[in-house]
Amino acid sequence: MYTKPVGEDIRGLKNSTWLRQLSPYFYILPAGFLFCLIYLYPLTEAIRFSFSKATLLGFVSYVGFDNYLGLLTPEFGSTLARTGILVIVCVPGIIILSLIGALLLNQDLKLRGLLRALVLVPWLIPENLVGVIWGWFLHPWYGIANGLLLRLRLLSTPIDFLSPSNAMLSVIMMRIWRGTPFATVAILGALQSVPQELFEAAELDGAGPLQKLLFVTIPSIRPILSAVTLIMVTWTVIIFDMIYALTGGGPLNVTSVLSIAIYKKAFLSNDLGTASAMAVIGLIILLIVNYAYFKLERREAS
């Protein structure tokens, strides 16, 4: 009768342990491949093109940092400033309105389920269609906004909401309208996880509604508020479809934020190298914001 040597059993055990340790990586391999294909490859190509002269037809030649140095212009500075204004105004507006909406939807209201479903409607509309709808809504002659204001006698003549002096404000209102539903649902979920014992203890201490909001509710949901704020900052920086459908970056480039400027430089000016450099700068800005966020969160946790 043949018996395997002890060495063969040990080698077989080692091989099975090695395969068992590697088996989880085989399950994530398809997802990893898709991640590299969809995200990592385009990112590396954008970085490569940012150091080259490239068109939509392909790579031409390396130019070093010329594309980045070429962005040291008042025009690109104005683009970054407009993007910053959009973020600075829209994100606090979204968070404040979302917090108010979540607090209201967290109450024991009639038709609360229906109201919660209706809140999501702006979020369910595709972004390019949002831009088209707002274009109809704000049209100076047959738009609903001017029609209502004229009927209520709040205006004597229609307002051109998409004029150079008003277009950026219209974009800001549209962005807040589109972003508020997502933040409201996220904050509402956080509110429902706050223990009721905290509010009861605050009431026993004589706290009023405002004090409970400031010292119980907001501190309890602060991690969600911070995360939603970071998400809104990122999404507002990269927003494209809505603005392009509403204004195309105009009039007179007053709504030409970073994403619009990248699109125009790449597809209208056929300068893929400079557009890639602009995209890399936007990525660096977002990485800095994310790093500052996680640094602050780690400091708060410690």
N, C-alpha and C positions, 0 to 999 in steps of 0.2 A: 504493500500500500504506500502510495507516494504522499509525502507531506512537504508543504512548502517550507523553505528555510525561513528562519526568523527575520532575516534581512529583507526578504521579499514582502513580508507582512508590514514591516516598518515603512518600506518605500511606498506600498499601496496606501497606507494610512496617510503618509505625507502628501501623496498626490491627491487623495480625496479631500484633505483639508485645504490644499491649495485651490482646488476647483470650487470648493464651497465658499472660500473667501472671495473668489473672483465672480461668482455667479450673480451678485447684485448688479455688477457693472454691465453684464450682458443685457439686463432688463432695461437699463437706462441708455443703452447704446443708440437705439433709434431716435430717442428724444435728443441725445447729444449731437447726433448727425444733423438733425433738422435745425437745432440751435446754431450749429456752425454754418450751415447752408444759408439760413435766413438772416442771422444776425452777425456772426463773426466774420464771414467772408465779405459781406458788403462793408463792414466797418474797416477791415484791413484795406480794402480797395479804396475807400474814401480817404483814408490816411495816405495811401500811396499816391493817389491822384492829387492830393493837396500839395505835394512836393513836385508836381509835374505840370507840364503844359498838356492839357487833355481836352478833347472835344467829345461830343456824343458819339463820334465814330471810333473813339478809342484813344489810347495813350500815344503821345507824340514824343516828348522828351522830358528829362528831369530838369527842374529849374531851381531846386533848393527851396529857400524860404521866400522866393520872390512873390509867390501868391499871398503869403501872410503879410509881407511888407506892403504889398499893393492895397491891403485893406486898411492901412493907416490913413484913412481919408475921412473928411467930415461926413460924407454920405453914409459910410458904414457905421460911423459913430452915431448918426441920427437913427439908423436902423436899430442899433442896440438900445438906444434911448427909448424909442417907441416900444420895443419889446419889453423893456423894463417898466415903462408906464403901464402897459397892459397887465403885467403881472402884479405890480404894486396896487393897482386899483381893483382888478378883478378878483384876486385871491381873497383879500379881506372881505369884499362884498359877498362872495360865495359862502365863506365861512359864517359870516354874521347871519345872512338870510337862511342858511341851512340849519344853524343852531336854533333860530327862532321857529322855523318850520318843524324841526324835529321835536322841540319842546311842545308845540301845539299838537302834533300827531301822537305824542306820548300820553296825552290826556284821554280820559274816558269820554270820547265824543261819539255822537251818533254818526253812522256811516263812516266810521274810522277806517274800515278796510277799503272802502271805495276811495276815500281821500288819499290813502297811501298808494293806491294803484294809480290814481290820476297824477300824483306827484312825479311819477316815473315817465310820463308821456314825453316831455322834452328830451329825456335821455334816450328814448327809444327811436327817435327820429334821426336818420343818417345826417352827418354833419353837412354834407354838401346841400342836402335838401333844406336844412335849417337856414343856410345862407339864402337860398331862393325864397323861402317863406318870409324871412325878414325883409328881403328886398321888396316883395309885394306889400308887406305890412307897412314899410316906411316910405313907400313911393309918395312923392310930393303931390300928385294929382289924384290918383285913385287908390292910395293906401288907406288901410283901416285906421292907422294912428291919426293922420290928419283929418280923416272923416269924423272920428269921435271928438277930437278937440274942437273942430269947427261946429259940430252939432251942440256941444256943451258951451259954445260961445267963449271958450278959453283962448281961441285964436280968431283973428280977423282975416288972415291970409295963410295959406299953407306954408309949412316949414319944409325946407329941403334937408331931410335928415342925413343925406349922403353927400352934402356939400363939403368942401375942404375944411370948413370950421366945425362941422357936426359929425363927420364920418367916423372919427375915432371914438366919439362918445357912443355912437350907434353900435360899433363893434364891441365896445366894453359891455353894453347892455345885453347884446346877443350872447356874449361869452358867459356872463353871469347867469342868464336864463338857461343856457345849456348845461352849465356845470353844477348848478344848485341841486338838482334831483339826486345825483350820485352822492354828493356830500350829505344831503339830508338823510338818505337811507342809511349811510354808514354811521352817522351820528345817532340816528334813532336806534340802531342796533346796540350802540354803546350805552345809550340811556337806559335801555331795558335790562342791561346787565348790572346796573348800579343797585346795590342792596337797599331795600326800603328802610332797613334799620338805621342807616345813616341819616335819612330825612327825619325819621321819628326822633332820633337823638337830638338833631338840630332844633326841632320844634320844642322839645322839652327845655332846651337851653334858651328859648325865646327868639330863635332866628326867624326872620321874615322871608318872603319869597325871594327877594333880591340877595339876601345873605346866603340862603340855601343854594342859589344859583352860583354865586361867586366862590363860596367856601366848601361846597359839597359837590354840586353837579360838575362844574368845570374841572376841578382837580381830579375827580373820578374818571372823567373821559378824556383827560389831557393826552394820553398816548394816541388815542384815535384822532383827536383834533390835530395833533402834530403830523400824524401819518397822512391824513386827508389833505392837510395844507401842503405837504411835500408833493403829493400826487397832483394837486391842482397847479402848483408851480410848474411841474414838469409838463403837464398837458397844455398849459397856457403858453409855454415857451415854444412848443412844437406845433401849435394849432395852425392849420393851413386851410382845410376844405371850406370851413364856414366863411372865413375872411375872403378867400379868393372868389367864392360864389357870390358874396355880397358886394364887394368893392373891387376885387381884383388887385388890391394893394393901393388903389387910388382913392379919391382923385388927387393928383399932384403928389403921389406917394405918401400921403399922410397916414395911411394904414398899412404901409409896406413894412411889416415886421420881419423878423429874421427868416422865418420859413418862406414867406413870399419872396424875399430878396434872393434866397438860395434858388428857388424855382426859376425866377426870372433870369438869374445869372447862368444857370445851367441850360435851360430849355429855350430861352429867348435870345440870349447873347451867345449861346453855344460855347460857354467857357466853363467846362466841367472842373478844371483845376481850381479856379477861384471859388466856385460854388462849394467844392469839397473842403477848401480851407475855411470857408464860412461855417460849414456844418461842423467841422472839428472844433472851432472856437465855441460854437453853441454847446457841443458835447462837453468841453472843458468847463464851461460855466455851470452846466447842470451837475457835473461831477463835484465841483467845489461846493455847490449848494447841498448836494447829498452828503458829502463828507462833513460839512458843518452841522447838518442835522443829526447824523449818527454820533458825532463827537458830543454834541449837546445832550443827546439822549443818554449817552453813556455817563456823562458827568452828572445828570439828574438822577440816574439809577444808583450811582455810587454815593 
